[in-house]
Amino acid sequence: LALSSDRVRYDDFKVVIVSLKNKDEEKLFKQNFPESKGVNYFKEPSCKAPGTVLVSAAMLRRLNQSGLQFEVVNENFQWTLDEEHFDLKAKPYSLEPDIFNTFLRHDEMNRYLESLSKKYSSLASTEVIGYSNEGREMKIIIIGNGHRTKSKKIIWLDAGIHAREWAAPSAAIIISHKLLAGYGKDEKTTTIVDKYDFYILPCANPDGYEFTFEVNRLWRKTRRNCKTEDANECCGVDPNRNWGFHWNETGTSGDPCSDTYSGPFAFSENETRVMANYIYRIKNRLAAYHSYHAFSQLIMPPYGYTYQLPPNIFELMVKANKMANAIKYTSGNTFRTGPPPYVIYPAAGGSHDWVYGVCKVKYSYAYELRPQSGDARGFILPIDQIKYNGEEMWASFKTFCLII
Ligand SMILES: [Zn+2]
């Protein structure tokens, strides 16, 4: 484990909610506050919706002078990170990873999937579908009664394509557990595990994910062309802008220093190629595709790249709203539904667009998990919320499987 002195620190960085009144203010903001060492977009502001931005003390002074409207919601982001670090370290060591109370490292996740497949050997197997840029195993768990016959319709779930969005892999791990532990005990779980095969990849960007533990908690991209300890932003590619469907058309950057850098060409990244090749091979069995991100509490059908609506938008929205209702009923949390351009911003090169557009999978969704948009901690989900995050996403997932 890296010493804390090796970690990128965010002392005196503040989380601000920026509200832009019109296109002129939007332009002013983008010119004066581009992504840099002192500016990190948690959610990019536009004149349509306020954004959440992490700014250094110097950038806050500039923001004060700019005349733009903003509100400070977190006075010192380093304190938030210190608290998370303390909570994770304070966890007692246990042989069985405590999936409801802690965030697992990548190797712990893979070992956990192995242990599930041993414990429930008739219902589950694991498979390494390929390797990350730094050589980490991209391991999926396959769950289903009779999954070895490879004959049933598949429901795919991946998470963590963006490294810092820890709530997402955590929920995917909990869902894997729930599908298996509930079989033969819970009627609805038994029904769906009998009916479908579930292919779950809980950590789609393992190099980036590990880097968020070791060096920079806010890393988002892959680690392509990065040196091991290099916290420099000008390497790596945004793996959810890298898929080859209307690649690089909108909401992406050609600047390697940007957090939304789409890469030198579509599928330039090992991680996206591995996933796409595998998904393409099983596409005729794919009933649905789900991809978990964080944060903002959204359920998003295609398309990300255009305001144009997909042909079966009505069915997609009916299912999305039923999932949102299941979450509301479970935790009281509100998830908004709609294609990305309508609920956040247009962005091309996302996995759920490619699966829908190229593989012709009828139900394809990207999600933003907890916390709510505008939250003062952003990606730093308090560990006492891990189980509630898992429970509400399980409710959403189970509901979806029962209604398609
Ligand atoms: Zn994301």
Residues whose N, C-alpha, C, O or C-beta is under 5 A from the ligand:
A	BS01	ZN	H162 H293 A294
